Amino acid sequence: MKNGKIVAKIVRWCPCAGTVEDLKTIMTRGTPLILLLAMQLIASAFHSCVGFQIPSFLRGPFGKKGSDYVGGRRRWVPKAALSSVEVLDDQALKRVLLKHPSGSEATVYPFGATLTSFRTFDGEEVIAVRKDAKMDGSKAISGGIPHCFPQFGPGELPQHGFARNMEWRIKELSDEFTRNAYVTLELTDNDETRKIWDKSFSLEYTVTLRDVALSTDLRVRNLDHTAHMEFTAALHSYWNVSSLANVEVVGAFKGARVIDRQQSPHVEGTEDEYVLRITEPTDKMYCNLPGEVVIKDTGYNRMLSVKSPTGFEDVVLWSPYGDESMGFDDFLCVENAAASSKVTVPPLDEWRASMRVDVRTLPRARS
Ligand SMILES: *[C@@H]1O[C@H](CO)[C@@H](O)[C@H](O)[C@H]1NC(C)=O
């Protein structure tokens, strides 16, 4: 009765509202909508404040979208959640385990300062370790992200230099008040390195674990007071793919100077594609390649965006296509390198190079 009176009043004051009966139906029909909005409001509050994973259709217009949920992968993390770092020494080689409050994890071996695992919070592995890898220190770890320093590839020094098979010192670990867990490793010249390369240097390498991203920073210092130091360097990154048949590599390749190192002698040319597919043994160096390289994998339904904000100007694409003993179909190497020309560091100066990988979900194909 009361409702009826209100409705009648509205109709009187606002003639455009139609008849009393019309308004009554609107109000009855409107109730489910109001309940739905209220439910979505509560659901989104749970989602953002308590960290409950609630699907976006339940959160409706209140759902937190935009930058917090890039590619649907980022998970909301309570402000108070803590990262952690552990040094584990229960196997042949010591390893550092980084944990981010979002649930992502990374493993770094001080031996060769090699990262061997980066999992996002949903447990998906981004890194590949070759099936023929030795994890006992008898040789460099084949897979993960090993270093090539002070020489990329073959040359006067041993293939890929020595940094990848020396024990680095743990210099710093993030504390529990750091949101993005990190480890800093250090290698300075010693009797062993001077026998191979008679230079006075220090390398400092930091791996920082973010939620759906990971970054690395390399700092190379020339500790000599008078002499310049020259070298080439790279991160020989092995990215985990579902199968090379599912993979496209996208970047600013078209028009770039490319050195085909698979041929002997090497053949230099200009790339004429933006999108590359791996269908044969590949070893190509793209010189001064700007921007990111995206590894699109329809099998894993994800994209890995790999870039070097500073320092590494070349990108090397490597695949031992067809080599079953290496498990060739499980990985693709997209390597950030400074190798097409030598880096020169003046006395007591330094050179820095960084790399960052972001994991995203493939956008839905439009049909
Ligand atoms: C790739 O990741 C999967 C898990 O997603 C893992 O089982 C596999 O061992 C990884 N492949 C390599 C070569 O590391």
The ligand as a Gaussian input file, in Angstrom:
#p B3LYP/6-31G(d) Opt

LIG

0 1
 C       58.953000     -26.105000     -19.526000
 O       57.996000     -25.900000     -18.518000
 C       57.337000     -27.083000     -18.082000
 C       56.310000     -26.676000     -17.055000
 O       55.441000     -25.726000     -17.550000
 C       58.334000     -28.023000     -17.486000
 O       57.694000     -29.219000     -17.097000
 C       59.416000     -28.328000     -18.494000
 O       60.416000     -29.117000     -17.896000
 C       60.027000     -27.058000     -19.019000
 N       60.919000     -27.395000     -20.104000
 C       62.221000     -27.287000     -20.012000
 C       62.991000     -27.714000     -21.199000
 O       62.789000     -26.860000     -19.028000

